Amino acid sequence: MVRIVRQPDGDVAVDPTGRASGRGAYLCEDPACWELGLGRNRLERTLRVTIPPDQRSALLAYAGEQSADWVGEED
């Protein structure tokens, strides 16, 4: 699971340590899970924030970049 955090300043980012302060939510490692969470605004509701398009794109890009690593770990 990957933690996404709404930071005190309102920005939304991936929390690789799982310890950043702020309201957090978890998404599975599958990029389809990220698309679903962001596409249906589920992540926004959970974090109680509107995610700007640039941060939304950055989160989807992160999921896409990491997908190769996650698939490799399962082998």
Phi, psi and omega in degrees: 000147181242131181270133173248137185232139168269112184285161181305332179277359177098349178289153178245131183209163174287137179247088184295336180276337184075014184235002182295145179284146180128170180287131185240160175215157181241141174235146176291171186281348181289124179304330177296327177296320178294316180298319179294313181297321179277325184290328181256015178059021178295320180295320178298317179295317181295317182275351180057053181205154171268124182271117179296155182305323181291322178287324176299315179296320180295321178294317178294322178296319178301313180299319180294320180293322184279342186301322179295320179293318182293320179295320179296329180289334182284338183290000000 
